[in-house]
Amino acid sequence: MTANAVFKAARIANAEVTAWLRDHAVIVENGRISEVVSQSSIADGIADSHAVHELGDVSLLPGLIEAHAHMHTAAGPDPVYTQQSAFNDSKEFFIMRAVDHIRTTLLSGVTTMRDLGGPTDVVFPVRDAVRAGVIPGPRLQLAGAPITTTAGHCWFFGSEADTAEEVVRAIRAQVKLGADLIKIMSTGGMFTPTANPRSAQYPVETLRAAVVEAERLNVQIVSHCLAADGVRNCVEAGIHTLIHARWHDSDFSKGLAYDPDVAQMAADKGIWADPTTGHIMVGDVRIKAGDVPARVPHWAVSATTVPEEQHDAVLRDMRERGVRFVTGLDMGMAHGEFDMSAANAWSFVDLLGFSNWEALAASTIDTAESLRLASETGAIKAGLSADLMAVSGDPSNDIKDLFDCTDVVVEGRLVKRDGRALV
Ligand SMILES: [Zn+2]
């Protein structure tokens, strides 16, 4: 296939991802977008030098950016199976599953995927194989093994480190092995029986040491935080992205301990949040429909179940204060299937009050900025990598049209055309 191409579509997102350009075309040269022009102004004879693709009555968007995956874990509706397989499956099984998962993700329209925690001897070779063209996949940005306390959240594929000195050493070790960013578990989590989700795992001083070291090494550092104590520690330490941001009170008998002042501090520091509402919403829809059993409560949260509406109200307040959100599904966890990245935008519209265009921008240009990839991808504009996805229908009218992916282009290469996988 020629490295040069033209993609014509009825609707193409503008460079800011705020409106459609009608009957335009994207001109691609050597994998990069060279121009976006009206179809009527395309030079005669361009087909001599470019492969011309008439995509037709579709909405062409920048490829989606999925900011939170675990490529080696099982996803699916059964949380017990997901957890047990993450404990028990072999490295070889993890690799085969990861290879399948990233292809699925790519064919759903995701052209950049950030993995926030997996075994280093699984995720790094998978990324290298994608880069070498050996297997199909989105551009991958990897955290490697998440840093956690002994028996802490995700210890079974993490890098256990307890003191500030050990955490700093663990960060250096991950970067040495090939990590693009650092994930640290500031609280326990639902996935890990020995890790209390309502309690902080690290004091603020340790997290601060982690941030200083990550910044010294020029990598981002993001943190899982389910408890308000953990959120506060992360914000004070200057962690770059809050993952989940669930604000649970550390007292098991209470609900949330949301602190608007801490949220304001996060906004003022430019800290992002990945609320992971997509997979939670999908799970709730399935549970309410009776399709799957209810979630198994963690021992530490079983005393008080917090209704999702309370979490959504907190997230809306954080956003009003200026905290910006990235689209991270938590792929690989229960209800976080690898073709479901569009559920991020759906949940932002349905639960958090985003307009459809705001949710589309969150899924592309905004998350690219958060991942420090804005000069590479996330918009359809000259100079960026030709990372594109088309859907039938119009997601600016119905956000769920984002699920109907027909065409995918990654780094200028067409990998799905008219619903048919080419890789
Ligand atoms: Zn996760």
Residues whose N, C-alpha, C, O or C-beta is under 5 A from the ligand:
A	BS01	ZN	D330
